[in-house]
């Protein structure tokens, strides 16, 4: 955090395959030691497995899963 200059927040670009920003944020969280290609391979292979089993759009299933794990009530100390 600089004292004088303003921090410029960069917008996360959407992922290449599905065009989803939350999916790209999730891929960035899965990424370890800068291995983005490996993280994309893991996430995309998991989404293809989900698509084969559920016969639905994998991005919709991913969004529903993210809504299920986010807390409903925010607790402040």
Gaussian input, Z-matrix of N, CA and C with variables (Angstrom, degrees):
# hf/3-21g

backbone

0 1
 N
 C     1     B1
 C     2     B2     1     A1
 N     3     B3     2     A2     1     D1
 C     4     B4     3     A3     2     D2
 C     5     B5     4     A4     3     D3
 N     6     B6     5     A5     4     D4
 C     7     B7     6     A6     5     D5
 C     8     B8     7     A7     6     D6
 N     9     B9     8     A8     7     D7
 C    10    B10     9     A9     8     D8
 C    11    B11    10    A10     9     D9
 N    12    B12    11    A11    10    D10
 C    13    B13    12    A12    11    D11
 C    14    B14    13    A13    12    D12
 N    15    B15    14    A14    13    D13
 C    16    B16    15    A15    14    D14
 C    17    B17    16    A16    15    D15
 N    18    B18    17    A17    16    D16
 C    19    B19    18    A18    17    D17
 C    20    B20    19    A19    18    D18
 N    21    B21    20    A20    19    D19
 C    22    B22    21    A21    20    D20
 C    23    B23    22    A22    21    D21
 N    24    B24    23    A23    22    D22
 C    25    B25    24    A24    23    D23
 C    26    B26    25    A25    24    D24
 N    27    B27    26    A26    25    D25
 C    28    B28    27    A27    26    D26
 C    29    B29    28    A28    27    D27
 N    30    B30    29    A29    28    D28
 C    31    B31    30    A30    29    D29
 C    32    B32    31    A31    30    D30
 N    33    B33    32    A32    31    D31
 C    34    B34    33    A33    32    D32
 C    35    B35    34    A34    33    D33
 N    36    B36    35    A35    34    D34
 C    37    B37    36    A36    35    D35
 C    38    B38    37    A37    36    D36
 N    39    B39    38    A38    37    D37
 C    40    B40    39    A39    38    D38
 C    41    B41    40    A40    39    D39
 N    42    B42    41    A41    40    D40
 C    43    B43    42    A42    41    D41
 C    44    B44    43    A43    42    D42
 N    45    B45    44    A44    43    D43
 C    46    B46    45    A45    44    D44
 C    47    B47    46    A46    45    D45
 N    48    B48    47    A47    46    D46
 C    49    B49    48    A48    47    D47
 C    50    B50    49    A49    48    D48
 N    51    B51    50    A50    49    D49
 C    52    B52    51    A51    50    D50
 C    53    B53    52    A52    51    D51
 N    54    B54    53    A53    52    D52
 C    55    B55    54    A54    53    D53
 C    56    B56    55    A55    54    D54
 N    57    B57    56    A56    55    D55
 C    58    B58    57    A57    56    D56
 C    59    B59    58    A58    57    D57
 N    60    B60    59    A59    58    D58
 C    61    B61    60    A60    59    D59
 C    62    B62    61    A61    60    D60
 N    63    B63    62    A62    61    D61
 C    64    B64    63    A63    62    D62
 C    65    B65    64    A64    63    D63
 N    66    B66    65    A65    64    D64
 C    67    B67    66    A66    65    D65
 C    68    B68    67    A67    66    D66
 N    69    B69    68    A68    67    D67
 C    70    B70    69    A69    68    D68
 C    71    B71    70    A70    69    D69
 N    72    B72    71    A71    70    D70
 C    73    B73    72    A72    71    D71
 C    74    B74    73    A73    72    D72
 N    75    B75    74    A74    73    D73
 C    76    B76    75    A75    74    D74
 C    77    B77    76    A76    75    D75
 N    78    B78    77    A77    76    D76
 C    79    B79    78    A78    77    D77
 C    80    B80    79    A79    78    D78
 N    81    B81    80    A80    79    D79
 C    82    B82    81    A81    80    D80
 C    83    B83    82    A82    81    D81
 N    84    B84    83    A83    82    D82
 C    85    B85    84    A84    83    D83
 C    86    B86    85    A85    84    D84
 N    87    B87    86    A86    85    D85
 C    88    B88    87    A87    86    D86
 C    89    B89    88    A88    87    D87
 N    90    B90    89    A89    88    D88
 C    91    B91    90    A90    89    D89
 C    92    B92    91    A91    90    D90
 N    93    B93    92    A92    91    D91
 C    94    B94    93    A93    92    D92
 C    95    B95    94    A94    93    D93
 N    96    B96    95    A95    94    D94
 C    97    B97    96    A96    95    D95
 C    98    B98    97    A97    96    D96
 N    99    B99    98    A98    97    D97
 C   100   B100    99    A99    98    D98
 C   101   B101   100   A100    99    D99
 N   102   B102   101   A101   100   D100
 C   103   B103   102   A102   101   D101
 C   104   B104   103   A103   102   D102
 N   105   B105   104   A104   103   D103
 C   106   B106   105   A105   104   D104
 C   107   B107   106   A106   105   D105
 N   108   B108   107   A107   106   D106
 C   109   B109   108   A108   107   D107
 C   110   B110   109   A109   108   D108
 N   111   B111   110   A110   109   D109
 C   112   B112   111   A111   110   D110
 C   113   B113   112   A112   111   D111
 N   114   B114   113   A113   112   D112
 C   115   B115   114   A114   113   D113
 C   116   B116   115   A115   114   D114
 N   117   B117   116   A116   115   D115
 C   118   B118   117   A117   116   D116
 C   119   B119   118   A118   117   D117
 N   120   B120   119   A119   118   D118
 C   121   B121   120   A120   119   D119
 C   122   B122   121   A121   120   D120
 N   123   B123   122   A122   121   D121
 C   124   B124   123   A123   122   D122
 C   125   B125   124   A124   123   D123
 N   126   B126   125   A125   124   D124
 C   127   B127   126   A126   125   D125
 C   128   B128   127   A127   126   D126
 N   129   B129   128   A128   127   D127
 C   130   B130   129   A129   128   D128
 C   131   B131   130   A130   129   D129
 N   132   B132   131   A131   130   D130
 C   133   B133   132   A132   131   D131
 C   134   B134   133   A133   132   D132
 N   135   B135   134   A134   133   D133
 C   136   B136   135   A135   134   D134
 C   137   B137   136   A136   135   D135
 N   138   B138   137   A137   136   D136
 C   139   B139   138   A138   137   D137
 C   140   B140   139   A139   138   D138
 N   141   B141   140   A140   139   D139
 C   142   B142   141   A141   140   D140
 C   143   B143   142   A142   141   D141
 N   144   B144   143   A143   142   D142
 C   145   B145   144   A144   143   D143
 C   146   B146   145   A145   144   D144
 N   147   B147   146   A146   145   D145
 C   148   B148   147   A147   146   D146
 C   149   B149   148   A148   147   D147
 N   150   B150   149   A149   148   D148
 C   151   B151   150   A150   149   D149
 C   152   B152   151   A151   150   D150
 N   153   B153   152   A152   151   D151
 C   154   B154   153   A153   152   D152
 C   155   B155   154   A154   153   D153
 N   156   B156   155   A155   154   D154
 C   157   B157   156   A156   155   D155
 C   158   B158   157   A157   156   D156
 N   159   B159   158   A158   157   D157
 C   160   B160   159   A159   158   D158
 C   161   B161   160   A160   159   D159
 N   162   B162   161   A161   160   D160
 C   163   B163   162   A162   161   D161
 C   164   B164   163   A163   162   D162
 N   165   B165   164   A164   163   D163
 C   166   B166   165   A165   164   D164
 C   167   B167   166   A166   165   D165
 N   168   B168   167   A167   166   D166
 C   169   B169   168   A168   167   D167
 C   170   B170   169   A169   168   D168
 N   171   B171   170   A170   169   D169
 C   172   B172   171   A171   170   D170
 C   173   B173   172   A172   171   D171
 N   174   B174   173   A173   172   D172
 C   175   B175   174   A174   173   D173
 C   176   B176   175   A175   174   D174
 N   177   B177   176   A176   175   D175
 C   178   B178   177   A177   176   D176
 C   179   B179   178   A178   177   D177
 N   180   B180   179   A179   178   D178
 C   181   B181   180   A180   179   D179
 C   182   B182   181   A181   180   D180
 N   183   B183   182   A182   181   D181
 C   184   B184   183   A183   182   D182
 C   185   B185   184   A184   183   D183
 N   186   B186   185   A185   184   D184
 C   187   B187   186   A186   185   D185
 C   188   B188   187   A187   186   D186
 N   189   B189   188   A188   187   D187
 C   190   B190   189   A189   188   D188
 C   191   B191   190   A190   189   D189
 N   192   B192   191   A191   190   D190
 C   193   B193   192   A192   191   D191
 C   194   B194   193   A193   192   D192
 N   195   B195   194   A194   193   D193
 C   196   B196   195   A195   194   D194
 C   197   B197   196   A196   195   D195
 N   198   B198   197   A197   196   D196
 C   199   B199   198   A198   197   D197
 C   200   B200   199   A199   198   D198
 N   201   B201   200   A200   199   D199
 C   202   B202   201   A201   200   D200
 C   203   B203   202   A202   201   D201
 N   204   B204   203   A203   202   D202
 C   205   B205   204   A204   203   D203
 C   206   B206   205   A205   204   D204
 N   207   B207   206   A206   205   D205
 C   208   B208   207   A207   206   D206
 C   209   B209   208   A208   207   D207
 N   210   B210   209   A209   208   D208
 C   211   B211   210   A210   209   D209
 C   212   B212   211   A211   210   D210
 N   213   B213   212   A212   211   D211
 C   214   B214   213   A213   212   D212
 C   215   B215   214   A214   213   D213
 N   216   B216   215   A215   214   D214
 C   217   B217   216   A216   215   D215
 C   218   B218   217   A217   216   D216
 N   219   B219   218   A218   217   D217
 C   220   B220   219   A219   218   D218
 C   221   B221   220   A220   219   D219
 N   222   B222   221   A221   220   D220
 C   223   B223   222   A222   221   D221
 C   224   B224   223   A223   222   D222
 N   225   B225   224   A224   223   D223
 C   226   B226   225   A225   224   D224
 C   227   B227   226   A226   225   D225
 N   228   B228   227   A227   226   D226
 C   229   B229   228   A228   227   D227
 C   230   B230   229   A229   228   D228

   B1=1.4371
   B2=1.5226
   B3=1.3106
   B4=1.4580
   B5=1.5252
   B6=1.3137
   B7=1.4644
   B8=1.5219
   B9=1.3189
   B10=1.4650
   B11=1.5267
   B12=1.2952
   B13=1.4670
   B14=1.5242
   B15=1.3188
   B16=1.4533
   B17=1.5239
   B18=1.3021
   B19=1.4525
   B20=1.5269
   B21=1.3115
   B22=1.4532
   B23=1.5226
   B24=1.3265
   B25=1.4511
   B26=1.5227
   B27=1.3202
   B28=1.4623
   B29=1.5220
   B30=1.3057
   B31=1.4548
   B32=1.5320
   B33=1.3297
   B34=1.4619
   B35=1.5243
   B36=1.3256
   B37=1.4717
   B38=1.5304
   B39=1.3214
   B40=1.4646
   B41=1.5271
   B42=1.3286
   B43=1.4645
   B44=1.5266
   B45=1.3228
   B46=1.4614
   B47=1.5264
   B48=1.3142
   B49=1.4570
   B50=1.5335
   B51=1.3352
   B52=1.4620
   B53=1.5230
   B54=1.3185
   B55=1.4518
   B56=1.5131
   B57=1.3310
   B58=1.4584
   B59=1.5260
   B60=1.3304
   B61=1.4670
   B62=1.5277
   B63=1.3488
   B64=1.4787
   B65=1.5259
   B66=1.3173
   B67=1.4622
   B68=1.5282
   B69=1.3415
   B70=1.4597
   B71=1.5209
   B72=1.3324
   B73=1.4631
   B74=1.5310
   B75=1.3345
   B76=1.4598
   B77=1.5269
   B78=1.3187
   B79=1.4695
   B80=1.5265
   B81=1.3334
   B82=1.4625
   B83=1.5170
   B84=1.3234
   B85=1.4615
   B86=1.5272
   B87=1.3162
   B88=1.4648
   B89=1.5242
   B90=1.3276
   B91=1.4646
   B92=1.5276
   B93=1.3477
   B94=1.4616
   B95=1.5224
   B96=1.3179
   B97=1.4651
   B98=1.5301
   B99=1.3251
   B100=1.4587
   B101=1.5124
   B102=1.3159
   B103=1.4698
   B104=1.5269
   B105=1.3158
   B106=1.4568
   B107=1.5258
   B108=1.3128
   B109=1.4617
   B110=1.5131
   B111=1.3175
   B112=1.4622
   B113=1.5263
   B114=1.3278
   B115=1.4640
   B116=1.5275
   B117=1.3320
   B118=1.4608
   B119=1.5226
   B120=1.3276
   B121=1.4666
   B122=1.5177
   B123=1.3323
   B124=1.4657
   B125=1.5230
   B126=1.3213
   B127=1.4688
   B128=1.5204
   B129=1.3290
   B130=1.4681
   B131=1.5272
   B132=1.3293
   B133=1.4656
   B134=1.5257
   B135=1.3313
   B136=1.4631
   B137=1.5263
   B138=1.3226
   B139=1.4658
   B140=1.5218
   B141=1.3325
   B142=1.4727
   B143=1.5202
   B144=1.3268
   B145=1.4707
   B146=1.5222
   B147=1.3326
   B148=1.4665
   B149=1.5239
   B150=1.3160
   B151=1.4679
   B152=1.5214
   B153=1.3295
   B154=1.4674
   B155=1.5198
   B156=1.3309
   B157=1.4630
   B158=1.5219
   B159=1.3331
   B160=1.4576
   B161=1.5254
   B162=1.3320
   B163=1.4710
   B164=1.5336
   B165=1.3446
   B166=1.4599
   B167=1.5211
   B168=1.3230
   B169=1.4585
   B170=1.5352
   B171=1.3296
   B172=1.4691
   B173=1.5233
   B174=1.3326
   B175=1.4646
   B176=1.5247
   B177=1.3322
   B178=1.4605
   B179=1.5279
   B180=1.3190
   B181=1.4617
   B182=1.5185
   B183=1.3376
   B184=1.4616
   B185=1.5252
   B186=1.3349
   B187=1.4672
   B188=1.5286
   B189=1.3127
   B190=1.4685
   B191=1.5232
   B192=1.3112
   B193=1.4707
   B194=1.5202
   B195=1.3337
   B196=1.4586
   B197=1.5265
   B198=1.3358
   B199=1.4672
   B200=1.5216
   B201=1.3331
   B202=1.4639
   B203=1.5271
   B204=1.3253
   B205=1.4662
   B206=1.5240
   B207=1.3375
   B208=1.4563
   B209=1.5228
   B210=1.3207
   B211=1.4742
   B212=1.5239
   B213=1.3218
   B214=1.4552
   B215=1.5295
   B216=1.3257
   B217=1.4505
   B218=1.5112
   B219=1.3189
   B220=1.4647
   B221=1.5217
   B222=1.3311
   B223=1.4568
   B224=1.5231
   B225=1.3371
   B226=1.4583
   B227=1.5117
   B228=1.3344
   B229=1.4681
   B230=1.5137
   A1=109.29
   A2=117.44
   A3=119.29
   A4=110.64
   A5=115.24
   A6=119.15
   A7=112.22
   A8=117.33
   A9=119.63
   A10=113.15
   A11=116.67
   A12=119.93
   A13=110.33
   A14=114.83
   A15=120.30
   A16=109.34
   A17=115.97
   A18=121.24
   A19=108.00
   A20=116.56
   A21=121.61
   A22=107.80
   A23=116.14
   A24=121.06
   A25=108.76
   A26=114.98
   A27=119.42
   A28=109.74
   A29=115.49
   A30=121.50
   A31=108.42
   A32=116.38
   A33=120.66
   A34=108.20
   A35=118.16
   A36=119.31
   A37=110.49
   A38=118.48
   A39=120.11
   A40=111.22
   A41=115.14
   A42=118.24
   A43=110.34
   A44=115.07
   A45=120.80
   A46=113.18
   A47=117.69
   A48=119.90
   A49=112.77
   A50=117.63
   A51=120.75
   A52=113.49
   A53=118.51
   A54=121.41
   A55=113.99
   A56=117.22
   A57=122.10
   A58=109.83
   A59=116.98
   A60=120.92
   A61=112.49
   A62=119.87
   A63=118.30
   A64=112.71
   A65=116.88
   A66=120.08
   A67=110.49
   A68=117.24
   A69=120.69
   A70=110.57
   A71=118.13
   A72=120.86
   A73=110.43
   A74=116.25
   A75=120.26
   A76=110.73
   A77=117.50
   A78=121.27
   A79=109.92
   A80=116.76
   A81=119.79
   A82=111.76
   A83=118.18
   A84=121.32
   A85=111.71
   A86=116.79
   A87=120.64
   A88=110.73
   A89=116.13
   A90=122.00
   A91=111.43
   A92=116.07
   A93=122.83
   A94=108.03
   A95=116.89
   A96=123.82
   A97=112.89
   A98=117.77
   A99=120.80
   A100=115.20
   A101=119.00
   A102=122.70
   A103=109.52
   A104=116.11
   A105=120.98
   A106=111.93
   A107=117.46
   A108=120.27
   A109=111.80
   A110=116.64
   A111=120.85
   A112=110.63
   A113=117.15
   A114=120.93
   A115=110.74
   A116=117.38
   A117=120.44
   A118=110.93
   A119=116.74
   A120=119.95
   A121=111.00
   A122=117.55
   A123=121.67
   A124=110.67
   A125=117.17
   A126=120.99
   A127=110.67
   A128=117.53
   A129=119.62
   A130=112.07
   A131=118.08
   A132=119.17
   A133=110.57
   A134=117.28
   A135=119.98
   A136=110.59
   A137=117.17
   A138=120.35
   A139=112.18
   A140=117.83
   A141=119.01
   A142=110.93
   A143=117.62
   A144=120.46
   A145=109.98
   A146=116.42
   A147=120.83
   A148=110.06
   A149=116.94
   A150=120.42
   A151=111.21
   A152=116.90
   A153=119.90
   A154=111.46
   A155=117.19
   A156=119.94
   A157=112.68
   A158=117.73
   A159=120.54
   A160=113.40
   A161=117.82
   A162=122.82
   A163=111.32
   A164=115.60
   A165=121.94
   A166=108.70
   A167=115.14
   A168=120.68
   A169=109.10
   A170=118.72
   A171=119.81
   A172=113.33
   A173=118.74
   A174=120.16
   A175=110.12
   A176=117.86
   A177=120.73
   A178=110.89
   A179=116.44
   A180=120.68
   A181=110.17
   A182=117.13
   A183=120.79
   A184=111.08
   A185=117.31
   A186=120.70
   A187=111.30
   A188=116.91
   A189=120.71
   A190=110.71
   A191=117.27
   A192=120.81
   A193=110.77
   A194=117.54
   A195=120.23
   A196=111.10
   A197=117.60
   A198=120.06
   A199=110.79
   A200=117.58
   A201=120.79
   A202=112.10
   A203=118.07
   A204=119.23
   A205=112.93
   A206=119.48
   A207=119.77
   A208=108.90
   A209=116.82
   A210=119.07
   A211=111.29
   A212=115.32
   A213=121.02
   A214=110.20
   A215=116.32
   A216=122.05
   A217=109.88
   A218=117.01
   A219=120.86
   A220=108.42
   A221=116.67
   A222=121.98
   A223=107.99
   A224=115.73
   A225=120.20
   A226=109.42
   A227=116.66
   A228=118.41
   A229=112.21
   D1=109.14
   D2=176.21
   D3=-71.95
   D4=152.01
   D5=-178.44
   D6=-80.35
   D7=-34.72
   D8=-174.37
   D9=-102.51
   D10=-46.88
   D11=-174.49
   D12=-79.86
   D13=154.85
   D14=176.48
   D15=-83.68
   D16=144.32
   D17=178.51
   D18=-80.18
   D19=126.63
   D20=179.32
   D21=-92.99
   D22=115.63
   D23=179.11
   D24=-87.65
   D25=125.04
   D26=179.59
   D27=-86.76
   D28=141.10
   D29=177.00
   D30=-81.23
   D31=134.48
   D32=-179.66
   D33=-75.00
   D34=123.96
   D35=178.75
   D36=-71.92
   D37=151.14
   D38=178.84
   D39=-67.79
   D40=157.20
   D41=-178.83
   D42=-70.54
   D43=161.00
   D44=-171.49
   D45=-74.67
   D46=-32.57
   D47=-172.26
   D48=-85.17
   D49=-45.31
   D50=-174.75
   D51=-110.34
   D52=-16.29
   D53=-179.94
   D54=73.63
   D55=34.03
   D56=-176.69
   D57=-113.16
   D58=126.65
   D59=178.26
   D60=-70.86
   D61=-43.67
   D62=177.76
   D63=-61.95
   D64=-33.71
   D65=177.79
   D66=-66.66
   D67=-38.76
   D68=177.75
   D69=-66.77
   D70=-37.67
   D71=176.52
   D72=-63.81
   D73=-38.70
   D74=178.26
   D75=-66.50
   D76=-40.94
   D77=177.02
   D78=-61.28
   D79=-40.29
   D80=178.22
   D81=-64.92
   D82=-32.42
   D83=177.29
   D84=-73.69
   D85=-33.08
   D86=178.47
   D87=-72.32
   D88=-28.59
   D89=-175.89
   D90=-61.15
   D91=132.36
   D92=177.77
   D93=-124.20
   D94=132.25
   D95=177.48
   D96=58.06
   D97=31.99
   D98=176.60
   D99=75.44
   D100=13.40
   D101=-179.01
   D102=-88.27
   D103=73.85
   D104=-176.07
   D105=-69.60
   D106=-35.99
   D107=178.87
   D108=-61.96
   D109=-41.20
   D110=178.36
   D111=-67.02
   D112=-41.26
   D113=178.75
   D114=-63.54
   D115=-41.51
   D116=177.55
   D117=-64.33
   D118=-40.51
   D119=178.54
   D120=-61.35
   D121=-43.13
   D122=-179.64
   D123=-63.77
   D124=-48.82
   D125=-175.96
   D126=-68.34
   D127=-44.82
   D128=-178.78
   D129=-66.93
   D130=-35.63
   D131=177.16
   D132=-68.59
   D133=-36.16
   D134=176.29
   D135=-65.59
   D136=-38.59
   D137=178.86
   D138=-68.59
   D139=-34.43
   D140=176.43
   D141=-68.67
   D142=-35.79
   D143=176.35
   D144=-64.42
   D145=-43.23
   D146=178.74
   D147=-63.45
   D148=-40.41
   D149=180.00
   D150=-64.59
   D151=-39.91
   D152=179.35
   D153=-66.49
   D154=-37.85
   D155=-176.36
   D156=-80.29
   D157=-38.61
   D158=-174.38
   D159=-94.93
   D160=-17.72
   D161=-178.33
   D162=56.54
   D163=39.99
   D164=177.25
   D165=-134.36
   D166=173.38
   D167=177.14
   D168=-66.19
   D169=123.69
   D170=-176.00
   D171=-67.08
   D172=-27.62
   D173=179.53
   D174=-70.96
   D175=-36.00
   D176=176.17
   D177=-64.92
   D178=-40.41
   D179=177.97
   D180=-66.61
   D181=-39.05
   D182=177.08
   D183=-63.43
   D184=-43.83
   D185=178.68
   D186=-62.98
   D187=-40.34
   D188=177.73
   D189=-64.86
   D190=-40.04
   D191=178.17
   D192=-65.13
   D193=-39.29
   D194=178.39
   D195=-67.04
   D196=-36.36
   D197=176.02
   D198=-66.83
   D199=-33.83
   D200=-179.07
   D201=-70.29
   D202=-31.14
   D203=-176.03
   D204=-93.60
   D205=-11.47
   D206=178.98
   D207=-77.84
   D208=144.08
   D209=-179.83
   D210=-70.56
   D211=144.95
   D212=-179.15
   D213=-83.45
   D214=-36.16
   D215=-176.12
   D216=-116.55
   D217=129.41
   D218=178.96
   D219=-90.84
   D220=128.09
   D221=179.64
   D222=-107.17
   D223=124.06
   D224=178.49
   D225=-107.27
   D226=141.46
   D227=179.96
   D228=-72.60

